[in-house]
Amino acid sequence: MAYQLRKVERYTNWEATKAVTLNPDDFTTLSTPYTGKTEEEFMNYIQELYYEDWYEICDELEELGSMDSADALSTLFEGEMEIYSSTTEKEEDMWVEVGEVNEEYSKYGGFKSNFNTMG
């Protein structure tokens, strides 16, 4: 009996936007105001804005004349990402799988794995 096998490799990329400068004072009078005092609190506040409607926050900042903060927030959340580290230049995780080609398994590259050497 013949088996279908394939080698699989996994790489990891770390990407980031350009660093932006934001002044917490620009965010204290918004509909979702910043009320914290520390660097960590501000970082967490900005992270939460991402899950809110941050487009509206950008609009509010613009209306208040804080164009630099609106642009910086937009760059932070939608700016071009640049790879700054990648395992493609170092080494990969590699394993072998046995199974069968099956296009219904599109999440797995069209292969239904029965067993693998990944561990």
Contacts in CASP RR format, 6 or more apart in sequence:
PFRMAT RR
TARGET T0000
AUTHOR 0000-0000-0000
METHOD contacts of the structure
MODEL  1
MAYQLRKVERYTNWEATKAVTLNPDDFTTLSTPYTGKTEEEFMNYIQELY
YEDWYEICDELEELGSMDSADALSTLFEGEMEIYSSTTEKEEDMWVEVGE
VNEEYSKYGGFKSNFNTMG
3 98 0 8 1.000
3 99 0 8 1.000
4 98 0 8 1.000
4 99 0 8 1.000
4 100 0 8 1.000
4 101 0 8 1.000
4 111 0 8 1.000
5 96 0 8 1.000
5 97 0 8 1.000
5 98 0 8 1.000
5 99 0 8 1.000
6 96 0 8 1.000
6 97 0 8 1.000
6 111 0 8 1.000
7 94 0 8 1.000
7 95 0 8 1.000
7 96 0 8 1.000
8 94 0 8 1.000
8 95 0 8 1.000
8 96 0 8 1.000
8 97 0 8 1.000
8 116 0 8 1.000
9 92 0 8 1.000
9 93 0 8 1.000
9 94 0 8 1.000
10 92 0 8 1.000
10 93 0 8 1.000
10 94 0 8 1.000
11 86 0 8 1.000
11 87 0 8 1.000
11 88 0 8 1.000
11 92 0 8 1.000
11 93 0 8 1.000
12 86 0 8 1.000
12 87 0 8 1.000
13 83 0 8 1.000
13 85 0 8 1.000
13 86 0 8 1.000
13 87 0 8 1.000
13 88 0 8 1.000
14 83 0 8 1.000
14 84 0 8 1.000
14 85 0 8 1.000
14 86 0 8 1.000
15 81 0 8 1.000
15 82 0 8 1.000
15 83 0 8 1.000
15 84 0 8 1.000
16 81 0 8 1.000
16 82 0 8 1.000
16 84 0 8 1.000
17 75 0 8 1.000
17 76 0 8 1.000
17 79 0 8 1.000
17 80 0 8 1.000
17 81 0 8 1.000
17 82 0 8 1.000
18 75 0 8 1.000
18 79 0 8 1.000
18 80 0 8 1.000
18 82 0 8 1.000
20 72 0 8 1.000
20 73 0 8 1.000
20 75 0 8 1.000
20 76 0 8 1.000
21 68 0 8 1.000
21 72 0 8 1.000
22 42 0 8 1.000
22 46 0 8 1.000
22 69 0 8 1.000
22 72 0 8 1.000
22 73 0 8 1.000
22 76 0 8 1.000
23 69 0 8 1.000
24 34 0 8 1.000
24 36 0 8 1.000
24 42 0 8 1.000
26 61 0 8 1.000
26 64 0 8 1.000
26 66 0 8 1.000
26 69 0 8 1.000
27 33 0 8 1.000
27 34 0 8 1.000
27 45 0 8 1.000
27 57 0 8 1.000
27 61 0 8 1.000
27 69 0 8 1.000
28 34 0 8 1.000
28 35 0 8 1.000
29 64 0 8 1.000
30 57 0 8 1.000
30 60 0 8 1.000
30 61 0 8 1.000
30 64 0 8 1.000
31 56 0 8 1.000
31 57 0 8 1.000
31 60 0 8 1.000
32 49 0 8 1.000
32 52 0 8 1.000
32 57 0 8 1.000
34 42 0 8 1.000
34 45 0 8 1.000
36 42 0 8 1.000
36 45 0 8 1.000
46 73 0 8 1.000
46 76 0 8 1.000
49 57 0 8 1.000
49 73 0 8 1.000
50 77 0 8 1.000
54 73 0 8 1.000
54 77 0 8 1.000
57 73 0 8 1.000
58 70 0 8 1.000
58 73 0 8 1.000
58 74 0 8 1.000
59 70 0 8 1.000
61 67 0 8 1.000
61 69 0 8 1.000
61 70 0 8 1.000
61 73 0 8 1.000
62 70 0 8 1.000
93 118 0 8 1.000
95 116 0 8 1.000
95 117 0 8 1.000
95 118 0 8 1.000
95 119 0 8 1.000
96 116 0 8 1.000
96 117 0 8 1.000
97 111 0 8 1.000
97 113 0 8 1.000
97 114 0 8 1.000
97 115 0 8 1.000
97 116 0 8 1.000
97 117 0 8 1.000
98 113 0 8 1.000
98 114 0 8 1.000
98 115 0 8 1.000
98 116 0 8 1.000
99 111 0 8 1.000
99 112 0 8 1.000
99 113 0 8 1.000
99 114 0 8 1.000
99 115 0 8 1.000
100 111 0 8 1.000
100 112 0 8 1.000
100 114 0 8 1.000
101 110 0 8 1.000
101 111 0 8 1.000
101 112 0 8 1.000
102 110 0 8 1.000
102 111 0 8 1.000
102 112 0 8 1.000
103 110 0 8 1.000
104 110 0 8 1.000
104 112 0 8 1.000
105 111 0 8 1.000
105 112 0 8 1.000
END
